[in-house]
Amino acid sequence: MKQFTLRLDKKQQRPVVLLKNALTALVDTGAFIPVWTDDEEILVNVLDAELVKEKVPFIGFGGIAYGNLYQVTIEVGDLIFPNMHIVANNELDTSYNLILSATMFQNLIYEVDDKNHKFNVTIPDNESNVRNLRIEDSNGSLHILCHSV
């Protein structure tokens, strides 16, 4: 098994991890779809994201929301999500750049250690640190597919 730890932002009351490029991300175990909550120009210009589809409906933020679907490579500690799909929606006023969904950590062991301000992730031997995450549209409903390479 491989393990890594990310620091939680001590200024936040919720589990917000510190990532590369000075990005911050809320770990949302109830979230189904990863969401970019900041300015889309940062997503495109800093992370080289490519627009896949505009105005994609998804369930979130207390109902049906709309956002633009992007493809981007994101690193969360030792986890690499190459060409991951993410929906950009900055309707909420958040203090973080993105929401990490529970689906991103499928088949992994993760722990939010709020007391010590740590986010611990264990990658079992039969899982890879390179993760494929795709959002697919099936009859108007979005589905998440996430698996190891």
C-alpha positions as a LaTeX table, in Angstrom:
\begin{tabular}{lrrr}
\hline
Residue & $x$ (\AA) & $y$ (\AA) & $z$ (\AA) \\
\hline
Met1 & 0.00 & 0.00 & 0.00 \\
Lys2 & 1.07 & 3.56 & $-0.70$ \\
Gln3 & 0.12 & 6.46 & 1.52 \\
Phe4 & 0.33 & 10.23 & 1.36 \\
Thr5 & $-0.89$ & 13.15 & 3.41 \\
Leu6 & $-2.05$ & 16.62 & 2.42 \\
Arg7 & $-2.38$ & 19.54 & 4.78 \\
Leu8 & $-5.79$ & 20.95 & 5.56 \\
Asp9 & $-6.17$ & 24.71 & 5.54 \\
Lys10 & $-6.35$ & 25.65 & 9.23 \\
Lys11 & $-8.33$ & 28.80 & 8.41 \\
Gln12 & $-11.24$ & 26.74 & 7.05 \\
Gln13 & $-13.94$ & 25.05 & 9.12 \\
Arg14 & $-14.47$ & 22.46 & 6.39 \\
Pro15 & $-11.86$ & 20.03 & 4.99 \\
Val16 & $-10.05$ & 22.17 & 2.42 \\
Val17 & $-6.76$ & 20.71 & 1.17 \\
Leu18 & $-3.80$ & 22.64 & $-0.15$ \\
Leu19 & $-2.74$ & 21.57 & $-3.66$ \\
Lys20 & $-0.03$ & 22.54 & $-6.15$ \\
Asn21 & $-0.16$ & 25.89 & $-7.97$ \\
Ala22 & $-1.56$ & 27.50 & $-4.78$ \\
Leu23 & $-4.91$ & 25.81 & $-5.43$ \\
Thr24 & $-7.27$ & 24.78 & $-2.67$ \\
Ala25 & $-9.96$ & 22.12 & $-2.81$ \\
Leu26 & $-12.88$ & 21.16 & $-0.60$ \\
Val27 & $-13.04$ & 17.42 & 0.07 \\
Asp28 & $-16.77$ & 16.76 & $-0.29$ \\
Thr29 & $-17.66$ & 13.15 & 0.48 \\
Gly30 & $-21.24$ & 13.83 & $-0.62$ \\
Ala31 & $-20.28$ & 15.23 & $-4.01$ \\
Phe32 & $-20.76$ & 13.11 & $-7.10$ \\
Ile33 & $-19.11$ & 15.37 & $-9.68$ \\
Pro34 & $-15.87$ & 17.35 & $-9.28$ \\
Val35 & $-16.63$ & 21.06 & $-9.68$ \\
Trp36 & $-14.39$ & 24.01 & $-10.47$ \\
Thr37 & $-15.77$ & 26.88 & $-8.36$ \\
Asp38 & $-13.40$ & 29.66 & $-9.37$ \\
Asp39 & $-12.92$ & 31.81 & $-12.47$ \\
Glu40 & $-12.81$ & 29.67 & $-15.62$ \\
Glu41 & $-9.88$ & 31.77 & $-16.92$ \\
Ile42 & $-7.70$ & 30.25 & $-14.18$ \\
Leu43 & $-8.82$ & 26.78 & $-15.21$ \\
Val44 & $-7.92$ & 27.46 & $-18.85$ \\
Asn45 & $-4.84$ & 29.68 & $-18.51$ \\
Val46 & $-3.14$ & 28.12 & $-15.46$ \\
Leu47 & $-4.19$ & 24.47 & $-15.75$ \\
Asp48 & $-4.51$ & 24.30 & $-19.56$ \\
Ala49 & $-8.06$ & 22.93 & $-19.40$ \\
Glu50 & $-9.92$ & 22.33 & $-22.64$ \\
Leu51 & $-13.61$ & 23.06 & $-23.03$ \\
Val52 & $-15.58$ & 19.92 & $-23.90$ \\
Lys53 & $-19.19$ & 21.11 & $-23.75$ \\
Glu54 & $-21.04$ & 24.25 & $-22.65$ \\
Lys55 & $-24.03$ & 24.50 & $-20.31$ \\
Val56 & $-24.07$ & 20.95 & $-18.96$ \\
Pro57 & $-26.83$ & 20.33 & $-16.39$ \\
Phe58 & $-25.87$ & 18.58 & $-13.16$ \\
Ile59 & $-27.39$ & 18.05 & $-9.74$ \\
Gly60 & $-25.65$ & 20.10 & $-7.09$ \\
Phe61 & $-25.78$ & 23.23 & $-4.98$ \\
Gly62 & $-29.29$ & 22.36 & $-3.77$ \\
Gly63 & $-30.86$ & 21.57 & $-7.14$ \\
Ile64 & $-30.10$ & 21.49 & $-10.84$ \\
Ala65 & $-27.16$ & 23.67 & $-11.79$ \\
Tyr66 & $-25.41$ & 24.34 & $-15.09$ \\
Gly67 & $-21.74$ & 24.57 & $-15.89$ \\
Asn68 & $-19.22$ & 24.14 & $-18.65$ \\
Leu69 & $-17.57$ & 20.73 & $-18.92$ \\
Tyr70 & $-13.76$ & 20.80 & $-19.17$ \\
Gln71 & $-11.00$ & 18.26 & $-19.53$ \\
Val72 & $-7.95$ & 18.93 & $-17.33$ \\
Thr73 & $-5.09$ & 17.11 & $-15.61$ \\
Ile74 & $-5.16$ & 17.57 & $-11.84$ \\
Glu75 & $-2.85$ & 16.24 & $-9.15$ \\
Val76 & $-4.15$ & 15.61 & $-5.65$ \\
Gly77 & $-1.07$ & 14.69 & $-3.65$ \\
Asp78 & 0.29 & 11.51 & $-5.27$ \\
Leu79 & $-2.93$ & 10.93 & $-7.23$ \\
Ile80 & $-2.88$ & 11.96 & $-10.87$ \\
Phe81 & $-6.11$ & 12.51 & $-12.79$ \\
Pro82 & $-5.03$ & 12.87 & $-16.46$ \\
Asn83 & $-7.59$ & 14.47 & $-18.76$ \\
Met84 & $-10.18$ & 14.42 & $-15.98$ \\
His85 & $-13.63$ & 15.83 & $-16.61$ \\
Ile86 & $-14.69$ & 18.68 & $-14.33$ \\
Val87 & $-17.71$ & 20.97 & $-14.42$ \\
Ala88 & $-16.99$ & 24.68 & $-13.99$ \\
Asn89 & $-19.60$ & 26.57 & $-12.01$ \\
Asn90 & $-18.71$ & 29.66 & $-10.01$ \\
Glu91 & $-22.23$ & 30.54 & $-8.83$ \\
Leu92 & $-21.26$ & 29.95 & $-5.21$ \\
Asp93 & $-19.01$ & 32.37 & $-3.39$ \\
Thr94 & $-16.38$ & 29.92 & $-2.15$ \\
Ser95 & $-12.98$ & 30.34 & $-0.55$ \\
Tyr96 & $-11.54$ & 27.38 & $-2.51$ \\
Asn97 & $-10.92$ & 26.68 & $-6.20$ \\
Leu98 & $-12.57$ & 23.32 & $-6.63$ \\
Ile99 & $-14.61$ & 20.56 & $-5.06$ \\
Leu100 & $-13.09$ & 17.09 & $-4.95$ \\
Ser101 & $-15.89$ & 14.53 & $-5.24$ \\
Ala102 & $-16.09$ & 11.23 & $-3.39$ \\
Thr103 & $-16.06$ & 9.48 & $-6.76$ \\
Met104 & $-12.46$ & 10.63 & $-7.28$ \\
Phe105 & $-11.40$ & 8.44 & $-4.35$ \\
Gln106 & $-13.30$ & 5.32 & $-5.37$ \\
Asn107 & $-11.61$ & 2.14 & $-4.05$ \\
Leu108 & $-9.17$ & 4.17 & $-1.94$ \\
Ile109 & $-8.99$ & 4.66 & 1.81 \\
Tyr110 & $-9.14$ & 8.29 & 2.92 \\
Glu111 & $-9.42$ & 10.05 & 6.24 \\
Val112 & $-10.03$ & 13.63 & 7.21 \\
Asp113 & $-7.99$ & 14.19 & 10.38 \\
Asp114 & $-9.50$ & 17.48 & 11.49 \\
Lys115 & $-7.68$ & 17.52 & 14.83 \\
Asn116 & $-4.23$ & 17.46 & 13.18 \\
His117 & $-5.31$ & 19.29 & 9.99 \\
Lys118 & $-4.42$ & 16.42 & 7.66 \\
Phe119 & $-6.05$ & 14.57 & 4.78 \\
Asn120 & $-4.63$ & 11.03 & 4.63 \\
Val121 & $-5.00$ & 8.81 & 1.58 \\
Thr122 & $-4.04$ & 5.14 & 1.26 \\
Ile123 & $-3.77$ & 3.55 & $-2.19$ \\
Pro124 & $-4.22$ & $-0.24$ & $-1.92$ \\
Asp125 & $-1.75$ & $-2.43$ & $-3.83$ \\
Asn126 & $-4.37$ & $-3.36$ & $-6.44$ \\
Glu127 & $-5.06$ & 0.32 & $-7.26$ \\
Ser128 & $-2.98$ & 2.83 & $-9.18$ \\
Asn129 & $-2.17$ & 6.41 & $-8.29$ \\
Val130 & $-3.13$ & 7.32 & $-11.87$ \\
Arg131 & $-6.91$ & 7.62 & $-11.98$ \\
Asn132 & $-9.25$ & 7.92 & $-14.94$ \\
Leu133 & $-12.33$ & 9.98 & $-14.22$ \\
Arg134 & $-14.90$ & 10.71 & $-16.92$ \\
Ile135 & $-18.34$ & 12.26 & $-16.87$ \\
Glu136 & $-20.69$ & 10.69 & $-19.40$ \\
Asp137 & $-24.15$ & 11.76 & $-20.46$ \\
Ser138 & $-26.69$ & 8.96 & $-20.70$ \\
Asn139 & $-30.24$ & 9.94 & $-21.59$ \\
Gly140 & $-29.82$ & 13.38 & $-20.02$ \\
Ser141 & $-28.26$ & 12.09 & $-16.78$ \\
Leu142 & $-24.60$ & 12.51 & $-15.93$ \\
His143 & $-22.66$ & 9.44 & $-14.76$ \\
Ile144 & $-19.19$ & 9.30 & $-13.25$ \\
Leu145 & $-16.71$ & 6.62 & $-14.24$ \\
Cys146 & $-13.53$ & 6.43 & $-12.16$ \\
His147 & $-10.97$ & 3.63 & $-12.10$ \\
Ser148 & $-7.26$ & 3.01 & $-11.83$ \\
Val149 & $-5.09$ & 2.86 & $-14.91$ \\
\hline
\end{tabular}
